[in-house]
Amino acid sequence: MFGTEKRTGGSAWRLLLLAGLLLSGPALAQDFNAAPPNVPSQKPAFPGQTRTPVIADKIELRTSVVAEGLERPWGMAQLPDGSWLVTERVGRLRLIRPDDTVSPPISGLPPVDARGQGGLLDVAVRDDFNRTRRVWWSFAEPRGEGANATAVATGTLSADGTTLSDVRVIFQQQPAWRSTMHFGSRLVFDREGALFVTTGERSLPQPRQLAQDVSTHIGKVLRISPDGGPAPGNPKIPDGRPEIWSYGHRNVQSATLGPDGALWLVEHGPRGGDELNRPEAGRNYGWPVITYGEDYSGQPIGQGLTAKAGMEQPLYYWDPVIAPSGMAFYEGDLFPTWRGSILIGGLASKALVRLTLDGQKVTGEARYLQGRWRIRDVAVGRDGAVYVLTDAADGALVRLTPEK
């Protein structure tokens, strides 16, 4: 059983406790590899590319609700004092203080388009926050006449945590599109101080093709300077925008910097085909030409290809999907057997997914909290605990520690 400490009041959480919905077994309780694939005719390109052995992990978790009543929380960043900045998709940024109190909405944000999958999305800070108090965030930016696009802004958080000032938009995805889907939008700083920005391909059949068009920001991983503009050291792609790091991506909502200093990500596939990638400079990751999935109609994507010359294979893929959102490498002390593992939030899978690695090869998979929550974001706190955001109209920030 999972122990549960409840730190704040709330009728919704009390009802869940009474209904027993906050109880779940250990990771080995369900063989998720037993589920049939959506596209059984597709075969992996190499052994271990999918359905790696299930990790028989008997670790039991204690869950502590740090803050609840968050409306569709999406991204989080921990500050040096242990507090958390948390975004709500409806367009609010909150500060959750070390005493677990939740601030009123922080003022100073630009307008967001919160329709569909849009809104206020990821948030990030750098190690120099105590000196600069600078914050970066991504959002669906309204562009007029129903169009929108992913944008990134930066500003300075006041000492009392109530206001953002000197706000500037430093990146605007081009072109904008009339779509309410697939904004991507994770923000990750690398060791050189550059900012990786992931974008989606806007889902619709027409913009989907632009993931292969390097004259656009659609379906790309971008690498920009923290004040805007392309970062030094980006690849020179013929006829490509200088911000582009890699292309041919579908909708990247999981990204983090690995212990090796490289960007790692997991992107959403359609029906099947969620992909773990470690994108390399200037490489093409194939969408929508190749994919280990099919369209929601059950029809093939394009010609139904899973491989093509000049296009990279994923390190790992899922079919059925986990619907990934949020990602972190675990390097803390509370879970010593998890060190070096990748932790991924699962939306459709309602799970915290853990992958073990041997270099860049996935060697095992475990799932925790199965069936409990749609997990939107994952982070490892300064205390070594794992923190997750639950994707719900009454969402929460939850702290995970080992059951003693």
C-alpha positions in Angstrom: 0.0 0.0 0.0 1.1 3.6 -0.5 1.1 5.7 2.6 -0.6 9.1 2.2 0.0 12.2 4.3 -2.4 15.1 3.6 -1.0 18.5 4.2 -3.8 20.7 3.1 -7.6 20.6 3.2 -9.9 20.0 0.3 -13.1 18.0 -0.2 -12.0 16.5 -3.5 -8.9 14.9 -1.9 -11.0 13.7 1.1 -13.4 12.0 -1.3 -10.6 10.3 -3.1 -9.2 9.1 0.2 -12.6 7.8 1.3 -13.1 6.1 -2.1 -9.7 4.4 -1.8 -8.5 5.9 -5.1 -5.3 7.1 -3.5 -4.1 3.5 -2.8 -2.1 1.6 -5.3 0.3 -1.3 -5.4 4.0 -1.4 -6.1 5.5 -1.1 -9.6 5.4 -4.8 -10.4 1.6 -5.1 -9.8 0.7 -4.8 -13.5 2.5 -6.1 -16.6 1.9 -3.2 -18.9 3.8 -5.0 -21.6 0.9 -7.4 -21.9 -1.3 -4.8 -23.7 -1.4 -5.5 -27.4 0.2 -2.8 -29.8 -2.0 -0.6 -32.0 0.1 -1.5 -35.0 1.2 -5.2 -34.6 2.7 -5.3 -38.1 5.4 -2.8 -37.2 8.7 -4.2 -35.9 11.4 -2.5 -33.9 14.6 -1.6 -35.6 16.8 -3.2 -33.0 16.3 -5.4 -29.9 15.2 -3.5 -26.8 13.8 -0.6 -28.7 10.3 -1.2 -27.2 8.8 -3.4 -24.5 11.9 -3.8 -22.5 11.7 -6.1 -19.4 9.5 -4.9 -16.6 11.5 -3.9 -13.5 10.4 -5.9 -10.4 10.7 -2.9 -8.1 9.0 -3.5 -4.7 9.6 0.1 -3.5 6.5 1.5 -1.9 5.9 5.3 -2.1 4.5 7.8 0.5 2.6 10.6 -1.2 2.3 14.0 0.4 0.0 16.6 -1.1 2.0 19.8 -1.0 -0.6 22.0 -2.6 -4.0 21.4 -4.2 -6.7 23.3 -5.9 -4.4 24.2 -8.9 -6.3 24.5 -12.1 -4.6 22.4 -14.8 -1.0 22.8 -13.5 1.5 22.3 -16.3 5.1 23.2 -15.4 7.2 23.8 -12.2 10.6 25.1 -11.2 12.1 25.0 -7.7 13.7 28.1 -6.3 16.8 28.1 -4.1 14.7 28.6 -0.9 12.7 25.4 -1.7 9.6 27.1 -2.9 8.1 26.2 -6.3 6.9 28.3 -9.2 3.9 26.5 -10.8 2.0 27.4 -13.9 -1.7 26.9 -14.5 -2.7 26.5 -18.1 -5.6 29.0 -17.7 -2.9 31.7 -17.5 -1.8 31.9 -13.9 1.6 31.6 -12.3 1.7 30.7 -8.6 4.4 30.6 -5.9 4.1 27.6 -3.5 6.1 28.6 -0.5 8.1 26.3 1.8 5.2 26.3 4.3 3.0 24.9 1.4 0.9 28.1 1.2 -0.1 29.0 -2.4 0.2 32.6 -3.5 -2.4 34.6 -5.4 -1.6 34.8 -9.1 1.6 36.6 -9.8 1.0 39.7 -11.9 2.8 40.9 -15.0 2.3 38.0 -17.4 1.4 38.7 -21.1 -1.9 37.5 -22.5 -2.2 33.7 -23.3 -4.5 31.8 -25.5 -5.8 29.1 -23.2 -8.0 27.3 -25.6 -7.6 23.5 -26.1 -4.0 22.5 -25.2 -2.8 26.1 -25.0 -2.3 28.4 -22.1 0.6 29.1 -19.7 2.9 26.1 -20.1 6.5 25.6 -18.8 8.6 27.7 -16.4 12.3 27.7 -15.7 15.0 29.4 -13.7 18.8 29.3 -13.7 21.2 28.7 -10.8 21.8 32.4 -10.5 18.2 33.1 -9.5 19.1 34.5 -6.0 21.1 37.2 -7.7 19.0 37.9 -10.8 15.5 36.7 -9.9 14.9 36.1 -13.6 12.2 33.6 -14.7 11.5 32.2 -18.1 8.2 30.8 -19.2 6.5 29.5 -22.4 2.9 30.0 -23.4 0.5 29.9 -26.3 0.6 33.4 -27.6 -2.5 34.8 -29.4 -1.6 36.3 -32.8 -5.0 37.5 -33.9 -7.9 36.1 -36.0 -7.8 32.9 -34.0 -4.1 32.1 -34.7 -1.6 31.4 -32.0 1.9 29.9 -31.6 4.4 28.9 -28.9 6.3 31.8 -27.4 8.8 32.3 -24.6 9.1 35.3 -22.3 11.4 36.3 -19.4 11.0 38.7 -16.5 12.2 39.6 -13.1 10.3 38.3 -10.0 9.8 40.8 -7.2 11.4 40.0 -3.8 8.0 39.3 -2.3 7.1 37.0 -5.2 4.0 38.9 -6.3 5.0 40.6 -9.5 7.0 40.1 -12.7 8.6 43.2 -14.2 10.8 43.9 -17.2 8.8 41.3 -19.1 10.0 40.6 -22.7 9.0 38.0 -25.2 12.3 36.5 -26.5 11.0 33.9 -28.9 7.9 33.6 -31.1 7.3 30.4 -33.1 6.8 31.0 -36.8 4.5 30.6 -38.5 1.4 31.0 -36.3 -1.5 28.7 -36.9 -5.2 28.4 -36.3 -4.9 25.4 -34.0 -5.5 24.7 -30.3 -3.2 21.7 -30.2 0.4 20.6 -30.0 2.4 23.5 -28.6 5.2 21.4 -27.2 6.8 23.8 -24.9 9.4 22.4 -22.4 12.2 24.7 -21.4 15.7 23.3 -20.5 18.9 25.2 -19.9 22.1 23.5 -21.0 25.5 23.7 -19.4 26.6 26.6 -21.7 23.6 28.7 -20.5 21.6 28.3 -23.8 17.9 27.6 -23.5 16.3 24.6 -25.3 12.7 25.2 -26.4 10.6 22.4 -27.7 7.7 23.0 -30.1 4.8 20.9 -31.5 3.7 20.6 -35.1 0.2 21.9 -34.3 -1.5 18.5 -35.0 -3.5 19.3 -38.1 -2.6 17.6 -41.4 -1.3 20.7 -43.1 1.1 22.1 -40.4 2.1 18.6 -39.5 4.2 18.5 -42.8 6.1 21.5 -41.6 8.0 19.5 -39.1 10.2 18.6 -42.0 10.5 22.2 -43.2 13.5 23.8 -41.6 12.4 27.3 -42.7 9.8 27.1 -39.9 9.8 26.5 -36.1 7.0 23.9 -36.4 7.9 20.5 -34.8 11.4 21.5 -33.8 13.8 21.5 -30.9 15.2 25.1 -30.7 18.3 26.4 -28.9 18.2 30.1 -28.1 20.2 32.6 -26.0 18.5 33.5 -22.7 17.9 37.0 -24.0 16.6 35.8 -27.4 18.1 34.9 -30.8 20.0 31.8 -31.8 22.5 30.4 -29.3 26.2 30.2 -30.3 27.2 26.7 -31.4 23.9 25.8 -33.1 24.2 23.6 -36.2 24.2 25.2 -39.7 21.3 23.6 -41.5 21.0 24.5 -45.2 18.1 27.0 -45.6 17.3 26.4 -41.9 16.4 28.9 -39.2 19.4 29.5 -37.0 17.5 28.6 -33.8 17.0 25.0 -34.9 18.8 22.3 -33.0 16.9 19.3 -34.4 13.7 18.7 -36.5 11.1 16.2 -37.5 9.4 16.1 -34.0 5.7 15.7 -33.3 4.9 17.2 -29.9 7.6 17.3 -27.2 6.2 17.8 -23.7 9.0 15.9 -21.9 12.6 17.2 -21.8 15.5 17.4 -19.4 19.3 17.7 -19.3 20.9 14.3 -18.7 23.9 13.7 -16.4 26.0 13.5 -19.7 25.1 17.2 -20.3 22.9 16.3 -23.4 19.3 17.1 -23.9 17.0 14.1 -23.6 13.3 14.1 -24.5 10.1 12.1 -25.0 7.6 13.2 -27.6 4.0 12.2 -28.1 3.2 9.8 -30.9 -0.3 9.4 -32.4 -1.9 6.0 -31.6 1.4 4.4 -30.6 4.8 5.8 -31.3 5.8 7.9 -28.2 9.5 8.2 -28.6 12.6 8.6 -26.3 15.2 10.6 -28.1 18.6 12.2 -27.4 18.5 14.8 -30.2 21.8 15.6 -31.8 22.6 18.8 -33.6 21.1 19.1 -37.1 19.5 15.6 -37.1 16.1 14.8 -38.5 13.8 12.7 -36.3 11.4 11.7 -39.0 7.9 12.9 -38.1 5.6 12.7 -40.0 7.5 10.5 -42.6 8.4 7.7 -40.1 6.6 6.7 -36.9 5.9 3.7 -34.8 2.2 4.6 -34.6 -0.9 5.1 -36.6 -3.4 7.9 -37.0 -6.3 8.2 -34.6 -8.5 7.0 -37.5 -6.6 3.7 -37.5 -5.1 4.6 -40.9 -1.3 4.7 -41.5 0.6 8.0 -41.1 1.8 8.8 -44.6 3.1 5.6 -46.2 3.2 3.8 -42.8 7.0 3.8 -42.7 9.0 3.2 -39.5 12.5 3.9 -41.0 14.0 5.9 -43.8 17.6 6.9 -44.8 18.6 10.2 -43.3 16.1 10.0 -40.4 17.0 9.0 -36.9 15.5 6.0 -35.0 14.2 6.6 -31.5 16.2 5.1 -28.6 13.0 3.6 -27.3 9.3 3.8 -28.2 5.9 2.9 -26.7 2.9 1.3 -28.4 0.4 1.7 -26.8 1.4 5.2 -25.7 2.1 6.4 -22.2 1.3 10.0 -23.4 4.4 11.6 -21.9 4.6 14.9 -20.1 7.4 16.0 -17.8 10.8 14.3 -17.3 13.7 14.2 -15.0 16.9 12.1 -14.4 17.0 10.9 -10.8 20.4 11.7 -9.1 19.2 12.1 -5.5 19.8 10.2 -2.3 16.3 9.2 -1.1 15.9 6.5 -3.9 19.5 5.1 -4.2 18.3 2.3 -6.6 16.8 4.9 -8.9 20.0 6.8 -9.5 20.6 7.3 -13.2 17.0 6.4 -14.1 14.8 8.6 -16.2 11.4 9.5 -14.7 8.6 10.4 -17.0 5.0 11.6 -16.3 2.3 9.6 -18.0 -1.0 11.2 -18.9 -3.0 8.4 -20.7 -1.0 5.8 -18.8 -1.8 7.5 -15.4 1.6 6.5 -14.1 5.1 7.7 -13.1 7.3 5.8 -15.6 10.9 4.9 -14.8 13.5 3.8 -17.3 16.9 2.3 -16.5 19.7 2.8 -18.9 23.0 1.3 -20.0 24.6 4.2 -21.8 21.9 5.2 -24.3 20.2 1.8 -24.3 17.0 1.3 -22.3 17.3 -1.8 -20.1 14.1 -1.8 -18.0 10.8 -0.1 -17.3 8.7 0.3 -14.2 5.5 2.2 -13.5 4.3 3.6 -10.2 1.1 5.2 -9.0 -0.7 3.3 -11.8 -4.2 4.5 -12.4 -4.0 7.2 -9.8 -3.4 10.5 -11.7 -2.6 11.9 -15.1 0.9 13.2 -14.4 1.7 16.4 -16.2 5.2 17.2 -14.9 8.0 15.6 -12.9 10.9 17.1 -11.0 13.5 16.0 -8.4 13.6 18.4 -5.5 16.6 19.7 -3.6 15.6 17.3 -0.8 15.9 14.3 -3.1 12.2 13.7 -3.2 10.3 13.3 -6.5 7.6 15.9 -7.2 4.7 15.5 -9.6 2.0 17.8 -10.9 -1.4 16.1 -11.5 -3.3 17.2 -14.6 -6.8 18.0 -13.4 -9.2 21.0 -13.0 -8.4 20.4 -9.2 -4.8 19.5 -9.7 -2.0 19.2 -7.1 1.7 19.3 -6.4 2.5 16.0 -4.8 5.8 14.9 -3.0 6.9 11.3 -3.4 9.3 9.6 -0.9 10.1 6.0 0.0 7.8 4.3 2.5 9.9 3.6 5.5 
